[in-house]
Amino acid sequence: MKQSGVFIPAAETSTNCLADQLLTQSGYVQETSEGMYAYFPLAGKVLENIKRVIREEMESARVLEVDLPYEQFEHATGKSDEMIFLSFIANEVISSEQLPISVFHIKQHIRKAWKPIQDSSLLYAKEYSLVSGYSFHTDVIEAKKNGETLFSVFSTIANRIGIPYRVIESQNDNGRTEYEFIAFSECGKESFAQSTNSPYTSKAELAEAVREELEESKKLKKAEKVSGQGKEIGPLAESLGLDCSQTIQAFLYDINSEPALILIRGDHELNELKLKKVFGTSTISLLDSKEMKKVLDVELKSIGPVQLPFGLPVYADFGVSSIVNGICGANEKDTFLLNVNPDRDFAVDRYVDIRLVKEGEPSPDGNGTITFRQGVTFARIIEPEPVFSKINVANKDSLEILTGYYYMDMTRLFAVTAEHFSDSLGLKWPIQLAPYDIHLLIEDTEDEIQQQLAEEIHSVMNGYRYRVLFDDRNVSSDSKRKTSNQLGVPVKIVVGDEASAGMVEVTYRTMGEAVSMRKEEVTEKLQEFFRTE
């Protein structure tokens, strides 16, 4: 393909996101309006290569592609994809023996509740391409096995594309287990905790805290009440020569319409998301001073785990259990309890992990320390809904259907892939994704010898069925080389000053080093390169 006939509108972008910069300056995409992108021919070729990988792996697992109408149009019925599939199953399936059925489709979607994000990028495009997969079962064990198969399929897709990724297990708001495939990116709006020496990865706010051992050798002192001197617990502890880690912060929460006292060490930060997970609810709220006074009849700064009303449950973070001779509120006005020790001076109904983990803490698997990185979720596998859908099949018998859900955001996958396969010069696509195999350049289009040799090489490469982008533009050699680096085609062949001697310059984009070789050598060397890559 002659490059003069390919539409490659290179531009600049105001976003700070690397993927957008790479893809925009090289003419792959451009933002047309906020959150909306145009995809030009080169992007289309890369996306088709990604789709090919997805289709091959899905089909290998007997997950077959269908094409459904875009239900977000004005004329749409309002039915979800799974509802449409269930109606087909009701018409075509005679008995449960015809199940399971697994299908997927690739469609453009509008991101629900999309809001402009500062420095938004292709990762958070308003319009995006989504791979949606569904499996329909009548057996729970079979549905679970199918989920494991799709997990393997998604892993293989990511491995074939070549991006580094991690998988984390979590629970959604409905209590169902999800497996999220994440890729790290500085423009990602999700924060993840990662071990420096192991595969451990978690959402930052849900990272597990390592429990500290109690120092048994320390002598327990006798607890005594002390005046707060009008201070809060932190400044008071400091004036008494105590470390922040010896203070016990107390919070009174309304959890599922019942009060509960929550304790955390003073040098730690309470994590409400973990607290919700512990109680399996999203309905928690911190009581204000007026509401708290009704329960404990004390001012906020003196609240503590002693002299509590009968039946008020106490939940403490594991960090509290390591406190020796600490300090806490005494539930009396401007009064605190000094030399307090958990389980001796107050009771805890349950110790739980409810604090935020900080960067640099030990990894919970015992390998390395925790570091935080930004990233984005590009795929998701959701365990089958525990509630069956009941349909009447063709023979009028009632059938209960269990549905599994599998999603892959292909627009995000495209963006993080571009970011991963790049360097300071531009993109550097692997062979399996590149829009072309070879970028052929002429340094001087007015030189007949160079022109003749380039045409000869072009013809030979086409004969070997290589996909060749032939830069025949009448621009400077430096401009052509810069453009070639930005486009990221795996092999660059430059026909220049040595054309009269039958010599060309060959550069493998991933390696970067240019090698001069005779035209007769090129075919053999390229065959070896494409065979081994």
C-alpha positions as CSV (number, residue, x, y, z in Angstrom):
1,M,0.0,0.0,0.0
2,K,1.4,3.4,-1.0
3,Q,1.4,5.7,2.0
4,S,0.3,8.6,0.0
5,G,-3.0,6.8,-0.4
6,V,-3.5,6.0,3.3
7,F,-5.3,8.6,5.5
8,I,-2.9,9.2,8.5
9,P,-3.9,12.5,10.0
10,A,-1.3,13.1,12.7
11,A,-2.1,15.7,15.3
12,E,-1.3,16.8,18.8
13,T,-3.5,16.3,21.9
14,S,-3.9,18.3,25.1
15,T,-4.3,15.2,27.3
16,N,-1.4,14.0,29.4
17,C,-2.2,10.4,28.8
18,L,0.5,8.5,27.0
19,A,-1.8,6.3,24.9
20,D,-3.6,9.3,23.5
21,Q,-0.4,11.1,22.8
22,L,1.1,8.1,20.9
23,L,-2.0,7.3,18.9
24,T,-2.9,10.9,18.1
25,Q,0.5,12.1,17.0
26,S,0.9,9.0,14.8
27,G,-2.5,9.4,13.1
28,Y,-4.3,6.4,14.6
29,V,-7.1,8.3,16.4
30,Q,-8.3,11.8,17.1
31,E,-10.8,13.0,19.7
32,T,-13.7,14.6,17.8
33,S,-15.6,15.9,20.8
34,E,-15.4,15.3,24.5
35,G,-15.1,11.6,25.1
36,M,-15.7,10.7,21.4
37,Y,-13.0,9.4,19.1
38,A,-12.4,8.9,15.4
39,Y,-10.5,5.8,14.5
40,F,-8.4,6.1,11.3
41,P,-7.2,3.2,9.0
42,L,-4.2,2.3,11.0
43,A,-6.2,2.0,14.2
44,G,-8.8,-0.1,12.3
45,K,-6.1,-2.6,11.3
46,V,-4.8,-2.9,14.9
47,L,-8.3,-3.3,16.3
48,E,-9.1,-6.0,13.7
49,N,-6.0,-7.9,14.8
50,I,-7.1,-7.7,18.4
51,K,-10.6,-8.9,17.4
52,R,-9.0,-11.8,15.5
53,V,-7.2,-12.9,18.7
54,I,-10.4,-12.6,20.7
55,R,-12.5,-14.5,18.1
56,E,-10.0,-17.3,17.8
57,E,-9.7,-17.9,21.6
58,M,-13.5,-17.6,22.1
59,E,-14.2,-20.1,19.4
60,S,-11.6,-22.5,20.8
61,A,-13.8,-22.6,23.9
62,R,-17.0,-23.0,21.9
63,V,-18.1,-19.5,22.6
64,L,-19.6,-18.4,19.3
65,E,-20.1,-14.9,17.9
66,V,-23.5,-13.4,17.2
67,D,-24.6,-10.0,16.1
68,L,-27.3,-8.2,18.1
69,P,-29.0,-4.9,17.4
70,Y,-27.8,-1.9,19.3
71,E,-30.4,-1.5,22.0
72,Q,-29.5,2.0,22.9
73,F,-31.2,3.5,19.7
74,E,-34.5,5.3,20.1
75,H,-36.4,2.5,18.4
76,A,-35.0,-0.1,20.7
77,T,-37.2,-2.4,22.7
78,G,-35.4,-1.8,26.0
79,K,-34.5,-5.5,26.3
80,S,-31.1,-6.4,27.6
81,D,-28.9,-8.7,25.6
82,E,-29.5,-11.6,27.9
83,M,-33.3,-11.1,27.6
84,I,-33.0,-11.3,23.9
85,F,-30.9,-14.5,24.1
86,L,-33.4,-16.0,26.6
87,S,-36.2,-15.4,24.1
88,F,-34.3,-17.2,21.4
89,I,-33.6,-20.1,23.8
90,A,-37.3,-20.3,24.7
91,N,-38.1,-20.6,21.0
92,E,-35.4,-23.0,19.9
93,V,-34.4,-25.2,22.9
94,I,-36.4,-28.3,23.4
95,S,-34.8,-29.7,26.5
96,S,-32.0,-28.9,29.0
97,E,-29.8,-31.3,27.1
98,Q,-29.2,-28.6,24.4
99,L,-27.6,-26.4,27.0
100,P,-25.1,-24.9,27.8
101,I,-25.0,-22.3,25.1
102,S,-22.2,-19.7,25.2
103,V,-22.2,-16.7,22.9
104,F,-20.5,-13.3,22.6
105,H,-20.8,-10.1,20.5
106,I,-18.7,-7.0,19.9
107,K,-20.6,-3.7,19.9
108,Q,-20.1,0.0,20.4
109,H,-21.6,1.3,23.6
110,I,-22.1,4.6,25.4
111,R,-20.6,4.5,28.8
112,K,-23.4,4.7,31.4
113,A,-23.4,7.8,33.6
114,W,-20.3,9.1,31.7
115,K,-18.9,12.2,33.2
116,P,-15.9,14.1,31.8
117,I,-12.8,13.3,33.8
118,Q,-10.0,15.8,34.2
119,D,-7.4,14.8,31.6
120,S,-9.8,12.2,30.3
121,S,-8.5,9.8,27.7
122,L,-9.2,6.9,25.4
123,L,-9.3,4.8,28.6
124,Y,-12.5,6.6,29.6
125,A,-14.0,7.3,26.2
126,K,-17.7,8.0,26.2
127,E,-18.2,5.7,23.3
128,Y,-16.3,2.4,23.5
129,S,-16.2,-1.1,22.0
130,L,-17.3,-3.8,24.4
131,V,-17.0,-7.6,24.1
132,S,-20.1,-9.0,25.9
133,G,-20.3,-12.7,26.6
134,Y,-23.1,-14.8,28.0
135,S,-23.5,-18.4,28.9
136,F,-26.8,-20.2,29.7
137,H,-26.9,-23.2,31.9
138,T,-29.3,-25.4,33.9
139,D,-26.6,-26.7,36.3
140,V,-24.6,-24.7,38.9
141,I,-21.5,-26.9,38.7
142,E,-21.5,-26.7,34.9
143,A,-21.8,-22.9,35.1
144,K,-18.9,-22.6,37.5
145,K,-16.7,-24.8,35.2
146,N,-17.7,-22.5,32.3
147,G,-16.6,-19.5,34.3
148,E,-13.2,-21.1,34.8
149,T,-12.9,-21.8,31.1
150,L,-13.7,-18.2,30.3
151,F,-11.1,-17.1,32.9
152,S,-8.5,-19.2,31.0
153,V,-9.7,-17.7,27.6
154,F,-9.4,-14.1,28.8
155,S,-5.9,-14.9,30.2
156,T,-4.8,-16.4,26.9
157,I,-6.2,-13.4,25.0
158,A,-4.2,-11.0,27.2
159,N,-1.1,-13.2,26.9
160,R,-1.3,-13.4,23.1
161,I,-1.7,-9.7,22.8
162,G,1.3,-9.3,25.1
163,I,0.3,-6.9,27.8
164,P,1.2,-7.4,31.4
165,Y,-1.9,-7.8,33.5
166,R,-3.1,-8.9,36.9
167,V,-6.3,-10.5,38.0
168,I,-8.0,-9.6,41.3
169,E,-11.0,-11.2,42.9
170,S,-13.7,-8.9,44.4
171,Q,-17.3,-8.8,45.2
172,N,-19.8,-6.4,43.5
173,D,-22.6,-4.6,45.2
174,N,-24.9,-7.6,44.8
175,G,-22.4,-9.9,46.7
176,R,-21.4,-11.8,43.6
177,T,-17.8,-12.7,43.0
178,E,-16.0,-10.9,40.1
179,Y,-12.6,-11.5,38.5
180,E,-11.2,-8.2,37.2
181,F,-8.4,-8.1,34.7
182,I,-6.4,-5.0,35.2
183,A,-3.6,-3.2,33.4
184,F,-1.4,-0.6,35.0
185,S,-1.4,2.9,33.5
186,E,-0.5,6.3,34.8
187,C,-3.8,7.6,33.4
188,G,-5.9,4.9,35.1
189,K,-8.3,6.3,37.7
190,E,-8.2,3.2,39.8
191,S,-5.6,2.7,42.5
192,F,-4.1,-0.8,43.1
193,A,-1.9,-2.2,45.8
194,Q,0.9,-4.4,44.4
195,S,3.6,-6.4,46.1
196,T,7.2,-5.5,45.1
197,N,8.2,-9.2,45.1
198,S,5.2,-11.3,44.4
199,P,2.0,-11.4,42.2
200,Y,-0.1,-10.1,45.1
201,T,-2.5,-7.4,43.7
202,S,-5.6,-5.8,45.2
203,K,-7.6,-2.7,45.0
204,A,-5.8,-0.2,47.1
205,E,-8.7,0.4,49.4
206,L,-9.1,-3.3,50.0
207,A,-5.5,-4.3,50.5
208,E,-5.1,-6.6,53.5
209,A,-3.3,-5.3,56.5
210,V,-0.6,-7.5,58.1
211,R,-1.4,-8.2,61.7
212,E,1.2,-7.0,64.2
213,E,2.3,-9.3,67.0
214,L,1.7,-8.3,70.6
215,E,4.9,-7.6,72.5
216,E,4.3,-10.1,75.4
217,S,7.5,-9.0,77.2
218,K,6.1,-5.5,78.0
219,K,4.8,-5.1,81.5
220,L,1.2,-4.1,81.8
221,K,0.7,-1.0,84.0
222,K,-2.3,-0.3,86.1
223,A,-5.0,1.7,84.3
224,E,-5.8,5.2,85.6
225,K,-8.0,8.0,84.7
226,V,-6.4,11.3,83.6
227,S,-7.8,14.7,82.8
228,G,-8.0,15.6,79.1
229,Q,-7.0,19.2,79.9
230,G,-9.4,20.2,77.2
231,K,-7.4,18.4,74.5
232,E,-8.3,15.7,72.1
233,I,-6.7,12.2,72.4
234,G,-3.8,12.8,70.0
235,P,-2.3,16.0,71.5
236,L,-3.0,14.6,75.0
237,A,-1.0,11.5,74.3
238,E,1.9,13.5,73.0
239,S,1.9,15.6,76.1
240,L,2.1,12.4,78.2
241,G,5.0,11.1,76.1
242,L,2.9,8.4,74.3
243,D,3.3,7.5,70.7
244,C,0.4,8.0,68.3
245,S,0.3,4.2,67.9
246,Q,-0.7,3.9,71.6
247,T,-3.9,5.8,71.1
248,I,-7.3,4.2,70.5
249,Q,-9.6,6.2,68.3
250,A,-13.3,5.4,68.8
251,F,-16.2,6.0,66.4
252,L,-19.9,5.4,66.8
253,Y,-21.5,4.1,63.6
254,D,-25.1,3.3,62.7
255,I,-24.8,0.0,60.9
256,N,-28.0,-1.5,59.5
257,S,-30.0,0.8,61.8
258,E,-28.1,-0.4,64.9
259,P,-25.3,1.5,66.8
260,A,-21.8,-0.1,67.0
261,L,-18.6,1.2,68.5
262,I,-15.6,1.0,66.0
263,L,-12.0,1.1,67.3
264,I,-8.9,1.8,65.4
265,R,-5.3,2.6,66.4
266,G,-4.4,6.3,66.3
267,D,-1.7,6.0,63.6
268,H,-4.1,4.1,61.3
269,E,-7.0,5.4,59.1
270,L,-10.4,3.8,59.2
271,N,-11.5,2.3,55.9
272,E,-15.3,2.5,55.5
273,L,-15.3,0.3,52.4
274,K,-13.7,-2.5,54.5
275,L,-16.2,-1.8,57.3
276,K,-19.1,-2.2,54.8
277,K,-17.6,-5.5,53.6
278,V,-17.3,-6.8,57.2
279,F,-21.0,-6.2,57.8
280,G,-22.1,-7.1,54.3
281,T,-24.0,-3.8,53.9
282,S,-23.8,-0.5,52.2
283,T,-25.9,1.2,54.8
284,I,-23.5,2.6,57.4
285,S,-23.2,6.2,58.7
286,L,-21.1,7.9,61.3
287,L,-23.3,9.3,64.1
288,D,-22.9,13.0,64.7
289,S,-22.3,14.5,68.2
290,K,-26.0,15.0,68.9
291,E,-26.9,11.4,67.9
292,M,-23.9,10.0,69.7
293,K,-24.8,11.8,72.9
294,K,-28.1,9.9,72.9
295,V,-26.3,6.6,72.9
296,L,-23.3,7.3,75.2
297,D,-24.2,10.6,76.8
298,V,-20.6,11.9,76.4
299,E,-18.8,14.5,74.2
300,L,-17.1,13.3,71.1
301,K,-13.5,13.7,72.1
302,S,-13.9,11.6,75.2
303,I,-15.6,8.6,73.5
304,G,-14.0,5.2,74.3
305,P,-14.6,1.5,74.8
306,V,-15.2,1.5,78.6
307,Q,-18.3,2.0,80.6
308,L,-20.5,1.2,77.7
309,P,-24.3,0.7,77.7
310,F,-25.3,-2.9,77.9
311,G,-25.5,-4.6,74.5
312,L,-23.5,-2.1,72.5
313,P,-21.2,-4.2,70.2
314,V,-17.5,-3.3,69.9
315,Y,-15.5,-4.0,66.8
316,A,-11.8,-3.3,66.7
317,D,-9.2,-3.3,63.9
318,F,-6.5,-5.9,64.4
319,G,-4.0,-3.1,65.1
320,V,-5.8,-2.3,68.3
321,S,-4.9,-5.7,69.7
322,S,-1.2,-4.9,69.6
323,I,-1.5,-1.9,71.9
324,V,0.2,-2.1,75.3
325,N,-0.4,0.5,78.0
326,G,-2.2,2.8,75.6
327,I,-4.8,5.6,76.1
328,C,-8.5,5.8,75.2
329,G,-11.5,7.9,76.0
330,A,-13.2,7.1,79.3
331,N,-16.7,8.0,78.3
332,E,-16.7,10.8,80.8
333,K,-16.4,14.5,80.1
334,D,-12.8,15.5,79.4
335,T,-11.5,12.2,80.9
336,F,-9.3,9.5,79.4
337,L,-8.1,6.1,80.6
338,L,-4.3,5.8,80.6
339,N,-2.3,2.5,80.5
340,V,-5.3,0.8,79.0
341,N,-4.9,-2.7,77.5
342,P,-7.3,-4.5,75.2
343,D,-9.1,-7.5,76.6
344,R,-8.0,-6.6,80.1
345,D,-9.6,-3.2,80.5
346,F,-12.3,-3.5,77.9
347,A,-13.9,-6.2,75.8
348,V,-14.0,-6.5,72.0
349,D,-16.7,-8.5,70.4
350,R,-14.7,-9.1,67.2
351,Y,-11.3,-8.1,65.7
352,V,-11.5,-7.3,62.0
353,D,-9.3,-5.7,59.2
354,I,-10.9,-2.3,58.8
355,R,-8.0,0.0,58.2
356,L,-6.4,1.5,55.1
357,V,-3.0,0.0,54.1
358,K,-0.2,2.5,53.5
359,E,2.5,2.3,50.8
360,G,5.6,0.6,52.1
361,E,3.8,-1.8,54.5
362,P,4.6,-5.5,54.3
363,S,2.7,-7.5,51.6
364,P,0.1,-9.8,53.2
365,D,1.6,-12.8,51.4
366,G,4.9,-12.2,53.2
367,N,6.8,-11.3,50.1
368,G,8.0,-7.8,49.6
369,T,6.2,-4.6,50.5
370,I,3.2,-2.8,49.2
371,T,3.4,-0.2,46.5
372,F,0.5,1.7,44.9
373,R,0.0,2.0,41.2
374,Q,-2.7,3.5,39.0
375,G,-4.5,1.3,36.5
376,V,-7.7,0.4,34.8
377,T,-10.0,-2.7,34.6
378,F,-10.2,-3.9,31.0
379,A,-12.1,-7.2,31.5
380,R,-14.5,-8.7,34.0
381,I,-15.9,-12.2,34.7
382,I,-19.0,-12.3,36.9
383,E,-20.0,-15.5,38.6
384,P,-23.5,-16.7,37.5
385,E,-26.5,-15.1,39.2
386,P,-27.7,-17.4,42.0
387,V,-31.3,-16.6,41.0
388,F,-32.6,-18.6,38.1
389,S,-34.5,-17.1,35.2
390,K,-37.6,-19.3,34.5
391,I,-38.7,-19.6,30.8
392,N,-41.1,-21.8,28.9
393,V,-39.2,-23.6,26.2
394,A,-40.5,-24.8,22.8
395,N,-42.2,-28.0,24.3
396,K,-43.9,-25.8,26.9
397,D,-42.0,-27.2,29.8
398,S,-40.6,-24.7,32.3
399,L,-36.8,-24.4,32.4
400,E,-34.7,-22.6,34.9
401,I,-31.7,-20.8,33.4
402,L,-28.5,-19.8,35.1
403,T,-26.6,-17.0,33.2
404,G,-22.9,-16.2,33.3
405,Y,-21.5,-12.8,32.3
406,Y,-18.2,-11.9,30.7
407,Y,-17.0,-8.5,29.5
408,M,-13.9,-7.1,27.8
409,D,-13.6,-3.4,27.1
410,M,-11.7,-3.5,23.8
411,T,-11.2,0.3,23.6
412,R,-9.3,0.2,26.9
413,L,-7.4,-2.9,25.8
414,F,-6.3,-1.0,22.7
415,A,-5.2,2.0,24.7
416,V,-3.2,0.1,27.3
417,T,-1.7,-2.1,24.6
418,A,-0.5,1.0,22.7
419,E,1.0,2.4,25.9
420,H,2.8,-0.8,26.7
421,F,4.3,-1.2,23.2
422,S,6.0,2.1,23.0
423,D,9.2,4.0,23.7
424,S,10.4,7.6,23.5
425,L,10.2,7.5,19.7
426,G,6.6,6.3,19.4
427,L,4.7,3.0,19.0
428,K,6.4,-0.3,18.5
429,W,3.7,-2.9,17.7
430,P,4.4,-6.6,18.0
431,I,3.9,-8.6,14.8
432,Q,0.6,-10.0,15.8
433,L,-1.0,-6.6,16.2
434,A,0.9,-4.3,13.8
435,P,-1.1,-2.6,11.0
436,Y,1.6,-3.5,8.5
437,D,4.6,-5.9,8.6
438,I,7.1,-3.7,6.8
439,H,7.5,0.1,6.4
440,L,9.4,0.7,3.1
441,L,11.0,4.2,2.8
442,I,12.8,6.0,0.0
443,E,15.2,8.7,1.1
444,D,15.1,10.6,-2.2
445,T,12.1,10.1,-4.4
446,E,13.8,12.0,-7.2
447,D,16.6,9.5,-7.4
448,E,15.7,7.0,-10.1
449,I,18.1,4.2,-8.8
450,Q,16.5,4.5,-5.3
451,Q,13.0,4.5,-6.8
452,Q,13.8,1.4,-9.0
453,L,15.2,-0.6,-6.1
454,A,12.3,0.4,-3.8
455,E,9.8,-0.7,-6.4
456,E,11.7,-4.0,-6.8
457,I,11.7,-4.7,-3.0
458,H,8.0,-3.7,-2.8
459,S,7.1,-6.2,-5.5
460,V,9.2,-9.0,-3.9
461,M,7.7,-8.3,-0.4
462,N,4.2,-8.4,-1.8
463,G,5.0,-11.7,-3.5
464,Y,5.8,-13.1,-0.1
465,R,2.5,-11.8,1.2
466,Y,4.1,-9.3,3.6
467,R,1.8,-6.4,4.4
468,V,3.9,-3.4,3.2
469,L,3.4,0.3,3.8
470,F,5.4,2.1,1.1
471,D,6.3,5.6,2.0
472,D,6.3,7.3,-1.4
473,R,5.7,10.8,-0.1
474,N,7.9,13.7,-1.3
475,V,9.1,14.8,2.1
476,S,12.5,14.8,3.9
477,S,14.2,11.7,4.9
478,D,14.3,12.8,8.5
479,S,10.5,13.3,8.4
480,K,9.9,9.9,7.0
481,R,12.1,8.2,9.6
482,K,10.4,10.1,12.5
483,T,7.0,9.1,11.1
484,S,8.1,5.5,10.8
485,N,9.2,5.4,14.4
486,Q,5.9,6.8,15.5
487,L,3.8,4.4,13.5
488,G,5.6,1.4,15.1
489,V,5.6,-1.0,12.2
490,P,7.9,-4.0,13.1
491,V,10.4,-3.7,10.2
492,K,11.7,-0.6,8.5
493,I,13.5,-0.9,5.2
494,V,15.2,2.3,4.0
495,V,16.4,2.6,0.4
496,G,19.0,5.4,0.3
497,D,22.5,6.4,-0.8
498,E,23.7,2.8,-1.2
499,A,21.0,1.8,-3.6
500,S,23.4,1.8,-6.5
501,A,25.3,-0.9,-4.8
502,G,22.2,-2.9,-4.1
503,M,22.3,-2.2,-0.4
504,V,19.5,-1.2,1.9
505,E,19.1,-0.4,5.6
506,V,16.9,-2.7,7.7
507,T,15.8,-1.8,11.3
508,Y,13.7,-4.0,13.6
509,R,11.6,-1.6,15.6
510,T,11.7,-3.5,18.8
511,M,15.6,-3.7,18.7
512,G,16.2,-0.2,17.2
513,E,19.6,-1.0,15.6
514,A,19.9,-0.4,11.8
515,V,21.7,-3.0,9.8
516,S,22.9,-2.7,6.2
517,M,22.4,-5.7,3.9
518,R,22.3,-6.6,0.3
519,K,18.9,-6.7,-1.3
520,E,19.3,-10.5,-1.9
521,E,19.7,-11.1,1.8
522,V,16.5,-9.2,2.8
523,T,14.0,-11.9,2.1
524,E,15.9,-14.6,4.0
525,K,16.5,-12.3,7.0
526,L,12.9,-11.2,7.2
527,Q,11.6,-14.8,7.0
528,E,13.9,-15.7,9.9
529,F,12.7,-12.6,11.9
530,F,9.0,-13.2,11.3
531,R,9.3,-16.9,12.0
532,T,11.0,-16.4,15.4
533,E,9.1,-13.5,16.7
